[in-house]
Amino acid sequence: MSSGLRPADAGAAAQLLGYGLQPRLRPASAAGYADLVARHQSDVAFRELVDDIADGLGLIVLEADGVSGIVIAPAPGSVFEPRLSDYRANLSGDDRLIHGLIHVAIAAYAFPTPASLTDDDVRHASVVAVERFIRAACERLRERHGDPVSDPTETGQAWRLYLRRQATRDTADGRIGVSTTTGMIKYAFERLVAAGMATRTAGTDGGTYRLLRRYRTGVRELGATAAYRELMQALRA
């Protein structure tokens, strides 16, 4: 254990990580959480201990602040890494690709430039706006690449599948069809709410959401992916 730390500090570090595994929890709503975050920010030895324990558990500490708390993510191959069945049961291969594209597109819509990932502006997004955004990007990609029967890349397959899917289709009871792109985007936003990364602010435009600071932190990692870059290039074309 690092110099100056006591055995009890390992318990405190583990408790802080435990708070981070409850993403909807905030320092202001849990006794002791704010104190642990403050210590993580000011005590280098304690911060290194938290990182060491997280590493052993297969977790990565992305950020910690007094408002959002500690933001952690699973390392590749970790037991904490989400499974596809945890996201939505019985997804077809096509639906999996479209849902992946949707999550990349929400990030690209909210944070279209590298600078937007570091500012403090509040980002809002609606289901209807994101659907239009994705469809426009996919149309530009089709203009650039055409529409061959097959594509070796997942990104190429995803945007072609998206264009073939209906944007809206009401069900008999008036709800949005879950297999439409609008329904899938709505589901993606609700998953972000459940993960403590967004909040619902209005029911207009299919649902409007405020994207929280911890979402921005996660998107910084996503911004390096090829799918994110290709989508942004299409919109700048």
Secondary structure, DSSP 8 states (H G I E B T S, - for coil): --TT--HHHHHHHHHHHHHHTSTT--GGGSTTHHHHHHHHHH-HHHHHHHHHHHHHHTEEEEEEETTTEEEEEE-TT-TTS--HHHH-TT--HHHHHHHHHHHHHHHHHH--SGGGGTS---EEEEHHHHHHHHHHHHHHHHHHH---S--SSHHHHHHHHHHHS-S--B-TTS-B-TTSHHHHHHHHHHHHHHTTSEEEEESGGG-EEEE-HHHHHHHHHHTTSHHHHHHHHHHH-
